[in-house]
Amino acid sequence: MRVALHTAHLPTRWVEPWYLAYALLGMTVAGAAPILLPLLVSRLGSAADVGLVMAAISLGGLLAPLWGALADRYRLHRYPLTGGLLIAAGGLAALPFAPLRAAWLGLSLLQGLGASATSTMANLLVVEAHPEAEWDERLAWLQTFHDSGYMGGLLLTAWFGQIDLRLSLLAVASVTAVAAIVGGVTTRTPPGPRTPKSTLSPPALSSLTFALAVSLRLACTRRLGIGRTASARHACCREPWGSVSWPLEASWALGGFPRTATAGSRSRVVRSWCSAGPASVSVVRR
């Protein structure tokens, strides 16, 4: 009896080999990259470029609900986990050698997409492959591995910051690629039926809507050289992509169009956002 109780509390009961891949993700994407990337971009560009690059990484993270919805529907947990690590590794390796600011933003967005896909799948691999009674212990150890890698990444950054930053990011990308190999070898998609949903879940659709809206709005305002003002809104609504961007962002700010909303109510929100400005949106909120 004592032996059984002792074995039940061993860490190996709750730890799986693929946790190592998640620890390496914490070391590179969470620990080293958020420090090394701003240092490199500040030397190659300006402070504004640093903000845009970090915002692009965060923008990619908004699609985490989408990865969960796709995994539940098509049972593809293993491939987003390993693919996300490879995408993040590719973004980290290519960004130091990208000549254009637009390429920096695109590669940063890829890094955020890859990291969010891997993190989402890591949690789903726990909750869908094991009974609920084991979730607390397994998720706690999963987070412990991630945080341990995160601290290791911070320590490595203290040394990486003293050498060439391009080489440092290449080294970080290499470690992320190793994590993809580890994850691909040690993970299996949990058994279970495909979710018979014909549409994406509301959280996933809301995140996708917001990501698309912000991307279109940045393209519009950057082209016109204007900011988020009433005049900017009116000008962007006359642009092909702006006419879609601002209504989408308005719908996300209002919590997304409810499924029960009629076509007339949706069109009124779109028209009010493009024509009358913030006052009409406040009326719709009420």
ROMARMI-882283 format. One record per residue (C-alpha): x, y, z; residue in three letters; residue number from 0. Coordinates in steps of 0.02 Angstrom, whole numbers, plus 50000, padded with zeros to 5 digits. Layout:
<pazas>
+-------+-------+-------+-----+-----+
!  east ! north !    up !  aa !   i !
+-------+-------+-------+-----+-----+
!     X !     Y !     Z ! Ala ! NUM !
...
+-------+-------+-------+-----+-----+
</pazas>
This chain:
<pazas>
+-------+-------+-------+-----+-----+
!  east ! north !    up !  aa !   i !
+-------+-------+-------+-----+-----+
! 50000 ! 50000 ! 50000 ! Met !   0 !
! 50139 ! 50121 ! 50042 ! Arg !   1 !
! 50228 ! 50078 ! 49881 ! Val !   2 !
! 50071 ! 50113 ! 49781 ! Ala !   3 !
! 50044 ! 50281 ! 49864 ! Leu !   4 !
! 50225 ! 50327 ! 49837 ! His !   5 !
! 50218 ! 50281 ! 49653 ! Thr !   6 !
! 50059 ! 50383 ! 49627 ! Ala !   7 !
! 50150 ! 50542 ! 49678 ! His !   8 !
! 50304 ! 50515 ! 49570 ! Leu !   9 !
! 50326 ! 50651 ! 49437 ! Pro !  10 !
! 50349 ! 50518 ! 49303 ! Thr !  11 !
! 50166 ! 50472 ! 49324 ! Arg !  12 !
! 50113 ! 50642 ! 49258 ! Trp !  13 !
! 50255 ! 50682 ! 49139 ! Val !  14 !
! 50263 ! 50628 ! 48956 ! Glu !  15 !
! 50413 ! 50636 ! 48838 ! Pro !  16 !
! 50338 ! 50771 ! 48729 ! Trp !  17 !
! 50341 ! 50892 ! 48877 ! Tyr !  18 !
! 50523 ! 50919 ! 48827 ! Leu !  19 !
! 50465 ! 50998 ! 48664 ! Ala !  20 !
! 50355 ! 51117 ! 48762 ! Tyr !  21 !
! 50501 ! 51161 ! 48876 ! Ala !  22 !
! 50608 ! 51202 ! 48724 ! Leu !  23 !
! 50467 ! 51311 ! 48658 ! Leu !  24 !
! 50469 ! 51406 ! 48822 ! Gly !  25 !
! 50657 ! 51425 ! 48809 ! Met !  26 !
! 50657 ! 51496 ! 48634 ! Thr !  27 !
! 50492 ! 51580 ! 48591 ! Val !  28 !
! 50445 ! 51637 ! 48767 ! Ala !  29 !
! 50617 ! 51665 ! 48842 ! Gly !  30 !
! 50749 ! 51712 ! 48714 ! Ala !  31 !
! 50654 ! 51779 ! 48563 ! Ala !  32 !
! 50557 ! 51921 ! 48651 ! Pro !  33 !
! 50725 ! 51995 ! 48704 ! Ile !  34 !
! 50835 ! 51958 ! 48554 ! Leu !  35 !
! 50708 ! 52012 ! 48423 ! Leu !  36 !
! 50683 ! 52189 ! 48490 ! Pro !  37 !
! 50871 ! 52210 ! 48507 ! Leu !  38 !
! 50899 ! 52159 ! 48326 ! Leu !  39 !
! 50755 ! 52260 ! 48255 ! Val !  40 !
! 50808 ! 52415 ! 48351 ! Ser !  41 !
! 50979 ! 52405 ! 48269 ! Arg !  42 !
! 50910 ! 52374 ! 48095 ! Leu !  43 !
! 50762 ! 52492 ! 48106 ! Gly !  44 !
! 50678 ! 52607 ! 48231 ! Ser !  45 !
! 50582 ! 52599 ! 48393 ! Ala !  46 !
! 50420 ! 52599 ! 48293 ! Ala !  47 !
! 50478 ! 52444 ! 48201 ! Asp !  48 !
! 50507 ! 52357 ! 48367 ! Val !  49 !
! 50328 ! 52393 ! 48420 ! Gly !  50 !
! 50258 ! 52331 ! 48255 ! Leu !  51 !
! 50359 ! 52170 ! 48260 ! Val !  52 !
! 50305 ! 52129 ! 48437 ! Met !  53 !
! 50125 ! 52174 ! 48394 ! Ala !  54 !
! 50131 ! 52055 ! 48245 ! Ala !  55 !
! 50188 ! 51914 ! 48359 ! Ile !  56 !
! 50045 ! 51949 ! 48478 ! Ser !  57 !
! 49923 ! 51959 ! 48333 ! Leu !  58 !
! 49969 ! 51782 ! 48284 ! Gly !  59 !
! 49928 ! 51725 ! 48459 ! Gly !  60 !
! 49747 ! 51784 ! 48441 ! Leu !  61 !
! 49710 ! 51636 ! 48328 ! Leu !  62 !
! 49733 ! 51508 ! 48467 ! Ala !  63 !
! 49545 ! 51471 ! 48475 ! Pro !  64 !
! 49548 ! 51435 ! 48289 ! Leu !  65 !
! 49680 ! 51300 ! 48310 ! Trp !  66 !
! 49577 ! 51220 ! 48447 ! Gly !  67 !
! 49422 ! 51219 ! 48339 ! Ala !  68 !
! 49514 ! 51142 ! 48192 ! Leu !  69 !
! 49594 ! 51010 ! 48303 ! Ala !  70 !
! 49427 ! 50960 ! 48378 ! Asp !  71 !
! 49345 ! 50949 ! 48208 ! Arg !  72 !
! 49480 ! 50858 ! 48109 ! Tyr !  73 !
! 49579 ! 50770 ! 48248 ! Arg !  74 !
! 49745 ! 50848 ! 48196 ! Leu !  75 !
! 49826 ! 50880 ! 48365 ! His !  76 !
! 49997 ! 50811 ! 48320 ! Arg !  77 !
! 50021 ! 50908 ! 48159 ! Tyr !  78 !
! 49982 ! 51083 ! 48224 ! Pro !  79 !
! 50100 ! 51052 ! 48371 ! Leu !  80 !
! 50249 ! 51001 ! 48264 ! Thr !  81 !
! 50201 ! 51116 ! 48121 ! Gly !  82 !
! 50186 ! 51264 ! 48238 ! Gly !  83 !
! 50361 ! 51234 ! 48304 ! Leu !  84 !
! 50430 ! 51222 ! 48127 ! Leu !  85 !
! 50340 ! 51382 ! 48075 ! Ile !  86 !
! 50407 ! 51474 ! 48228 ! Ala !  87 !
! 50582 ! 51408 ! 48191 ! Ala !  88 !
! 50571 ! 51467 ! 48011 ! Gly !  89 !
! 50514 ! 51640 ! 48063 ! Gly !  90 !
! 50655 ! 51657 ! 48189 ! Leu !  91 !
! 50786 ! 51597 ! 48065 ! Ala !  92 !
! 50731 ! 51706 ! 47920 ! Ala !  93 !
! 50692 ! 51870 ! 48009 ! Leu !  94 !
! 50874 ! 51923 ! 48041 ! Pro !  95 !
! 50908 ! 51916 ! 47854 ! Phe !  96 !
! 50745 ! 51994 ! 47792 ! Ala !  97 !
! 50782 ! 52157 ! 47699 ! Pro !  98 !
! 50610 ! 52237 ! 47710 ! Leu !  99 !
! 50503 ! 52294 ! 47856 ! Arg ! 100 !
! 50352 ! 52207 ! 47780 ! Ala ! 101 !
! 50450 ! 52045 ! 47786 ! Ala ! 102 !
! 50488 ! 52075 ! 47971 ! Trp ! 103 !
! 50303 ! 52091 ! 48007 ! Leu ! 104 !
! 50257 ! 51937 ! 47906 ! Gly ! 105 !
! 50390 ! 51829 ! 47986 ! Leu ! 106 !
! 50342 ! 51892 ! 48159 ! Ser ! 107 !
! 50161 ! 51849 ! 48124 ! Leu ! 108 !
! 50215 ! 51674 ! 48073 ! Leu ! 109 !
! 50310 ! 51656 ! 48236 ! Gln ! 110 !
! 50157 ! 51705 ! 48336 ! Gly ! 111 !
! 50047 ! 51586 ! 48236 ! Leu ! 112 !
! 50167 ! 51442 ! 48264 ! Gly ! 113 !
! 50185 ! 51475 ! 48450 ! Ala ! 114 !
! 49997 ! 51489 ! 48476 ! Ser ! 115 !
! 49965 ! 51327 ! 48379 ! Ala ! 116 !
! 50092 ! 51232 ! 48483 ! Thr ! 117 !
! 50033 ! 51300 ! 48649 ! Ser ! 118 !
! 49851 ! 51262 ! 48609 ! Thr ! 119 !
! 49889 ! 51084 ! 48553 ! Met ! 120 !
! 49997 ! 51052 ! 48707 ! Ala ! 121 !
! 49851 ! 51087 ! 48823 ! Asn ! 122 !
! 49730 ! 50989 ! 48715 ! Leu ! 123 !
! 49845 ! 50838 ! 48715 ! Leu ! 124 !
! 49827 ! 50834 ! 48903 ! Val ! 125 !
! 49641 ! 50864 ! 48925 ! Val ! 126 !
! 49586 ! 50752 ! 48780 ! Glu ! 127 !
! 49702 ! 50606 ! 48811 ! Ala ! 128 !
! 49680 ! 50587 ! 48999 ! His ! 129 !
! 49535 ! 50582 ! 49123 ! Pro ! 130 !
! 49483 ! 50742 ! 49208 ! Glu ! 131 !
! 49546 ! 50682 ! 49376 ! Ala ! 132 !
! 49725 ! 50692 ! 49309 ! Glu ! 133 !
! 49713 ! 50862 ! 49227 ! Trp ! 134 !
! 49775 ! 50965 ! 49373 ! Asp ! 135 !
! 49934 ! 50867 ! 49399 ! Glu ! 136 !
! 49974 ! 50846 ! 49215 ! Arg ! 137 !
! 49941 ! 51028 ! 49170 ! Leu ! 138 !
! 50042 ! 51084 ! 49320 ! Ala ! 139 !
! 50191 ! 50981 ! 49264 ! Trp ! 140 !
! 50169 ! 51041 ! 49085 ! Leu ! 141 !
! 50176 ! 51221 ! 49144 ! Gln ! 142 !
! 50325 ! 51180 ! 49254 ! Thr ! 143 !
! 50420 ! 51117 ! 49102 ! Phe ! 144 !
! 50373 ! 51274 ! 49005 ! His ! 145 !
! 50425 ! 51391 ! 49144 ! Asp ! 146 !
! 50588 ! 51297 ! 49169 ! Ser ! 147 !
! 50626 ! 51319 ! 48986 ! Gly ! 148 !
! 50577 ! 51501 ! 48998 ! Tyr ! 149 !
! 50701 ! 51532 ! 49138 ! Met ! 150 !
! 50834 ! 51439 ! 49041 ! Gly ! 151 !
! 50800 ! 51549 ! 48891 ! Gly ! 152 !
! 50823 ! 51705 ! 48994 ! Leu ! 153 !
! 50989 ! 51641 ! 49057 ! Leu ! 154 !
! 51046 ! 51599 ! 48881 ! Leu ! 155 !
! 50995 ! 51771 ! 48822 ! Thr ! 156 !
! 51120 ! 51849 ! 48941 ! Ala ! 157 !
! 51256 ! 51759 ! 48843 ! Trp ! 158 !
! 51175 ! 51772 ! 48670 ! Phe ! 159 !
! 51163 ! 51960 ! 48689 ! Gly ! 160 !
! 51352 ! 51973 ! 48692 ! Gln ! 161 !
! 51377 ! 51891 ! 48522 ! Ile ! 162 !
! 51308 ! 51927 ! 48350 ! Asp ! 163 !
! 51119 ! 51939 ! 48361 ! Leu ! 164 !
! 51092 ! 51855 ! 48193 ! Arg ! 165 !
! 51189 ! 51703 ! 48251 ! Leu ! 166 !
! 51095 ! 51706 ! 48415 ! Ser ! 167 !
! 50926 ! 51699 ! 48328 ! Leu ! 168 !
! 50988 ! 51560 ! 48215 ! Leu ! 169 !
! 51036 ! 51462 ! 48370 ! Ala ! 170 !
! 50865 ! 51495 ! 48446 ! Val ! 171 !
! 50782 ! 51439 ! 48284 ! Ala ! 172 !
! 50886 ! 51279 ! 48285 ! Ser ! 173 !
! 50829 ! 51237 ! 48460 ! Val ! 174 !
! 50648 ! 51266 ! 48407 ! Thr ! 175 !
! 50673 ! 51148 ! 48259 ! Ala ! 176 !
! 50741 ! 51016 ! 48379 ! Val ! 177 !
! 50583 ! 51040 ! 48483 ! Ala ! 178 !
! 50480 ! 51005 ! 48326 ! Ala ! 179 !
! 50574 ! 50841 ! 48300 ! Ile ! 180 !
! 50547 ! 50791 ! 48480 ! Val ! 181 !
! 50363 ! 50834 ! 48470 ! Gly ! 182 !
! 50338 ! 50742 ! 48307 ! Gly ! 183 !
! 50418 ! 50583 ! 48373 ! Val ! 184 !
! 50338 ! 50578 ! 48545 ! Thr ! 185 !
! 50159 ! 50639 ! 48516 ! Thr ! 186 !
! 50005 ! 50550 ! 48451 ! Arg ! 187 !
! 49834 ! 50623 ! 48415 ! Thr ! 188 !
! 49711 ! 50570 ! 48552 ! Pro ! 189 !
! 49577 ! 50449 ! 48493 ! Pro ! 190 !
! 49404 ! 50519 ! 48475 ! Gly ! 191 !
! 49269 ! 50559 ! 48348 ! Pro ! 192 !
! 49278 ! 50712 ! 48239 ! Arg ! 193 !
! 49168 ! 50853 ! 48297 ! Thr ! 194 !
! 49019 ! 50864 ! 48177 ! Pro ! 195 !
! 49019 ! 51053 ! 48174 ! Lys ! 196 !
! 48984 ! 51140 ! 48012 ! Ser ! 197 !
! 49050 ! 51308 ! 48070 ! Thr ! 198 !
! 49188 ! 51372 ! 48181 ! Leu ! 199 !
! 49151 ! 51405 ! 48364 ! Ser ! 200 !
! 49110 ! 51586 ! 48412 ! Pro ! 201 !
! 49276 ! 51616 ! 48503 ! Pro ! 202 !
! 49375 ! 51552 ! 48355 ! Ala ! 203 !
! 49271 ! 51653 ! 48232 ! Leu ! 204 !
! 49289 ! 51809 ! 48341 ! Ser ! 205 !
! 49478 ! 51794 ! 48348 ! Ser ! 206 !
! 49489 ! 51761 ! 48161 ! Leu ! 207 !
! 49377 ! 51912 ! 48127 ! Thr ! 208 !
! 49483 ! 52026 ! 48235 ! Phe ! 209 !
! 49647 ! 51967 ! 48159 ! Ala ! 210 !
! 49581 ! 51994 ! 47984 ! Leu ! 211 !
! 49510 ! 52164 ! 48029 ! Ala ! 212 !
! 49671 ! 52229 ! 48106 ! Val ! 213 !
! 49774 ! 52167 ! 47958 ! Ser ! 214 !
! 49661 ! 52254 ! 47833 ! Leu ! 215 !
! 49655 ! 52413 ! 47936 ! Arg ! 216 !
! 49844 ! 52422 ! 47951 ! Leu ! 217 !
! 49858 ! 52402 ! 47763 ! Ala ! 218 !
! 49732 ! 52541 ! 47736 ! Cys ! 219 !
! 49799 ! 52668 ! 47861 ! Thr ! 220 !
! 49980 ! 52634 ! 47813 ! Arg ! 221 !
! 49939 ! 52666 ! 47631 ! Arg ! 222 !
! 49843 ! 52826 ! 47667 ! Leu ! 223 !
! 49957 ! 52886 ! 47807 ! Gly ! 224 !
! 49816 ! 52917 ! 47930 ! Ile ! 225 !
! 49771 ! 52855 ! 48102 ! Gly ! 226 !
! 49620 ! 52792 ! 48194 ! Arg ! 227 !
! 49508 ! 52945 ! 48182 ! Thr ! 228 !
! 49338 ! 52983 ! 48109 ! Ala ! 229 !
! 49418 ! 53048 ! 47948 ! Ser ! 230 !
! 49526 ! 52893 ! 47940 ! Ala ! 231 !
! 49373 ! 52784 ! 47958 ! Arg ! 232 !
! 49281 ! 52874 ! 47820 ! His ! 233 !
! 49433 ! 52868 ! 47704 ! Ala ! 234 !
! 49465 ! 52685 ! 47737 ! Cys ! 235 !
! 49284 ! 52640 ! 47706 ! Cys ! 236 !
! 49306 ! 52707 ! 47530 ! Arg ! 237 !
! 49455 ! 52590 ! 47504 ! Glu ! 238 !
! 49423 ! 52412 ! 47442 ! Pro ! 239 !
! 49503 ! 52331 ! 47595 ! Trp ! 240 !
! 49452 ! 52467 ! 47716 ! Gly ! 241 !
! 49268 ! 52443 ! 47676 ! Ser ! 242 !
! 49288 ! 52269 ! 47751 ! Val ! 243 !
! 49412 ! 52309 ! 47889 ! Ser ! 244 !
! 49318 ! 52437 ! 47992 ! Trp ! 245 !
! 49150 ! 52344 ! 47995 ! Pro ! 246 !
! 49240 ! 52183 ! 48045 ! Leu ! 247 !
! 49330 ! 52271 ! 48186 ! Glu ! 248 !
! 49168 ! 52352 ! 48240 ! Ala ! 249 !
! 49083 ! 52183 ! 48247 ! Ser ! 250 !
! 49225 ! 52112 ! 48352 ! Trp ! 251 !
! 49218 ! 52261 ! 48471 ! Ala ! 252 !
! 49033 ! 52232 ! 48493 ! Leu ! 253 !
! 49068 ! 52051 ! 48540 ! Gly ! 254 !
! 49038 ! 51980 ! 48366 ! Gly ! 255 !
! 48877 ! 51971 ! 48269 ! Phe ! 256 !
! 48759 ! 51853 ! 48361 ! Pro ! 257 !
! 48694 ! 51705 ! 48263 ! Arg ! 258 !
! 48516 ! 51766 ! 48288 ! Thr ! 259 !
! 48552 ! 51937 ! 48212 ! Ala ! 260 !
! 48456 ! 51975 ! 48054 ! Thr ! 261 !
! 48536 ! 52033 ! 47894 ! Ala ! 262 !
! 48459 ! 52204 ! 47920 ! Gly ! 263 !
! 48535 ! 52228 ! 48093 ! Ser ! 264 !
! 48707 ! 52176 ! 48030 ! Arg ! 265 !
! 48700 ! 52297 ! 47885 ! Ser ! 266 !
! 48647 ! 52438 ! 48003 ! Arg ! 267 !
! 48802 ! 52410 ! 48110 ! Val ! 268 !
! 48913 ! 52413 ! 47956 ! Val ! 269 !
! 48833 ! 52571 ! 47887 ! Arg ! 270 !
! 48837 ! 52661 ! 48054 ! Ser ! 271 !
! 49020 ! 52619 ! 48082 ! Trp ! 272 !
! 49074 ! 52680 ! 47910 ! Cys ! 273 !
! 48965 ! 52835 ! 47901 ! Ser ! 274 !
! 48919 ! 52908 ! 48070 ! Ala ! 275 !
! 49071 ! 52860 ! 48173 ! Gly ! 276 !
! 49088 ! 52814 ! 48357 ! Pro ! 277 !
! 48925 ! 52895 ! 48410 ! Ala ! 278 !
! 48822 ! 52772 ! 48309 ! Ser ! 279 !
! 48919 ! 52626 ! 48379 ! Val ! 280 !
! 48879 ! 52684 ! 48556 ! Ser ! 281 !
! 48695 ! 52687 ! 48506 ! Val ! 282 !
! 48706 ! 52509 ! 48443 ! Val ! 283 !
! 48789 ! 52456 ! 48606 ! Arg ! 284 !
! 48640 ! 52522 ! 48702 ! Arg ! 285 !
+-------+-------+-------+-----+-----+
</pazas>
